[in-house]
Amino acid sequence: MKHYKVETLIFYTKAFANKNHIKEASQKAIQEMLDKYSRDGWQLSSTDAAPFGAAIYIYLYFEK
């Protein structure tokens, strides 16, 4: 039987930051999350993202 887990990362836009600040912050956070779950035997099965106001929500779906 497979087990599933969802992780949500939220990043907010900053008015005076460079245009790539969300990309730069999210890459580091996503990589850390992938490393953490892969050490525990989880595999990334899917991703999704959704804007909401001044934020972007990134969903990482894992299975084991």
LOGUFI-380507 format. One line per 2 residues: their letters; for each residue x, z, y of N, C-alpha, C, O. Coordinates in steps of 0.02 Angstrom, whole numbers, plus 50000, padded with zeros to 5 digits. Each point is the difference from the previous one (the first is absolute). Layout:
<nodes>
a) X/Z/Y/X/Z/Y/X/Z/Y/X/Z/Y  ... .
</nodes>
This chain:
<nodes>
mk) 50042/50000/49941/49958/50000/50059/50045/50000/50062/50047/50039/50005  49938/49918/50042/50039/49996/50062/49974/50051/50050/49941/50017/50002 .
hy) 50106/50006/50039/49984/50045/50055/50014/49964/50065/50047/49960/50004  49913/50053/50046/50007/49967/50065/50005/50051/50056/49973/50055/49996 .
kv) 50063/49925/50055/50009/50045/50058/50002/49956/50063/50028/49945/49999  49944/50079/50055/50001/49965/50064/50035/50044/50051/49986/50060/50006 .
et) 50060/49910/50032/50033/50034/50055/49984/49963/50064/50000/49938/50001  49986/50098/50052/49984/49970/50065/50053/50020/50051/50017/50059/50007 .
li) 50009/49892/50027/50047/50012/50055/49967/49977/50064/49968/49947/50002  50038/50092/50052/49968/49984/50063/50055/49995/50054/50042/50044/50007 .
fy) 49956/49900/50029/50048/49990/50055/49961/49984/50063/49954/49959/50000  50066/50073/50055/49967/49992/50064/50042/49957/50047/50061/50005/50000 .
tk) 49905/49954/50039/50035/49960/50049/50023/50045/50057/49967/50049/50016  50089/49933/50013/50027/50037/50057/50004/49952/50059/50028/49946/49994 .
af) 49944/50074/50061/49993/49956/50058/50065/49971/50026/50003/49942/50020  50050/50097/49979/50062/49977/50031/50056/49987/49949/50058/49995/50020 .
an) 49925/50000/49917/50050/49986/49948/50010/49924/49994/49961/49961/50026  50093/50019/49940/50010/49929/49989/49946/49972/49954/49966/50038/49965 .
kn) 50027/49898/50034/49944/49969/49962/50006/50008/49925/49951/49989/49964  50108/50028/50011/50010/50007/49928/50002/50073/49976/50019/50013/49943 .
hi) 49961/50034/50099/50007/50070/49981/49960/50020/49939/50023/50041/49961  49918/49931/50030/49960/50016/49940/50034/49971/49938/50003/50034/49948 .
ke) 50021/49906/50056/50034/49969/49944/50061/50041/49979/50011/50013/49941  50028/50007/50108/50061/50039/49986/49983/50068/49969/50032/50021/49952 .
as) 49919/50013/50075/49982/50066/49974/49967/49994/49931/50014/50041/49956  49944/49909/50035/49965/49994/49937/50046/49980/49943/49991/50022/49943 .
qk) 50059/49936/50070/50046/49980/49947/50035/50060/49969/50004/50006/49939  50020/50038/50103/50035/50060/49976/49952/50045/49960/50017/50023/49946 .
ai) 49924/49990/50081/49952/50044/49967/49975/49971/49934/49994/50036/49951  49993/49899/50048/49977/49968/49938/50054/50001/49947/49986/50014/49942 .
qe) 50076/49972/50078/50055/50001/49951/50009/50070/49971/50011/50007/49940  49984/50044/50101/50005/50069/49975/49945/50015/49951/50012/50032/49949 .
ml) 49927/49945/50065/49943/50011/49955/50010/49963/49935/49987/50027/49946  50037/49911/50057/50013/49961/49939/50053/50033/49957/49993/50004/49939 .
dk) 50061/50019/50092/50054/50034/49963/49974/50063/49966/50016/50013/49942  49945/50026/50094/49973/50063/49973/49957/49986/49939/50010/50033/49948 .
ys) 49944/49921/50057/49954/49987/49944/50035/49965/49942/49983/50013/49942  50064/49943/50072/50034/49965/49945/50042/50050/49959/50007/49991/49939 .
rd) 50022/50060/50093/50037/50052/49964/49954/50036/49950/50023/50023/49948  49913/49982/50068/49952/50035/49957/49965/49953/49952/49952/50020/49966 .
gw) 50070/49917/50029/49972/49953/49952/49940/49960/50024/49970/49965/49961  50013/50040/50103/49944/49962/50027/50023/49930/50020/50058/49990/50019 .
ql) 49897/49962/49978/50014/49932/50023/49950/49981/50055/49941/50018/49996  50084/49948/50054/49956/49976/50053/49957/49943/49972/50027/49951/49976 .
ss) 49908/50056/50028/49955/49948/49972/49967/49958/50054/49982/49943/49987  50010/50085/50073/49967/49963/50053/50012/50034/50067/50019/50059/50003 .
td) 49969/49905/50050/50005/50028/50068/49943/49973/50042/49968/49950/49983  50019/50084/50072/49950/49977/50048/50016/50032/50067/50035/50051/50003 .
aa) 49940/49920/50050/50010/50028/50067/49938/49986/50041/49966/49949/49992  50019/50098/50053/49941/49992/50043/50015/50030/50069/50023/50057/50005 .
pf) 49962/49905/50048/50007/50028/50067/49940/50044/50016/49944/49986/49978  50068/50066/50060/49945/50043/50022/50020/50029/50067/50043/50045/50002 .
ga) 49927/49932/50051/50017/50024/50066/50072/49985/50017/50022/49942/49997  50016/50110/50020/50071/49992/50016/50045/50014/49940/50059/50013/50009 .
ai) 49913/49983/49932/50039/50015/49940/49993/49945/49948/49954/49959/50003  50092/50041/49950/49995/49956/49942/50007/50044/49939/50045/50042/49996 .
yi) 49909/49949/49957/50000/50038/49938/50028/49955/49945/49976/49944/49990  50073/50081/49975/50030/49962/49945/49986/50038/49936/50014/50060/49994 .
yl) 49956/49904/49957/49982/50031/49937/50046/49972/49945/50009/49940/49994  50020/50106/49967/50042/49981/49944/49966/50025/49936/49985/50059/49993 .
yf) 50002/49894/49961/49965/50016/49938/50051/50000/49942/50034/49950/49988  49971/50106/49978/50047/50008/49945/49963/50009/49934/49944/50024/49998 .
ek) 50090/49955/49948/49973/50011/49933/50055/50023/49954/50059/49986/50011  49921/50050/49937/50047/50027/49952/49972/49994/49930/50032/50019/49952 .
</nodes>
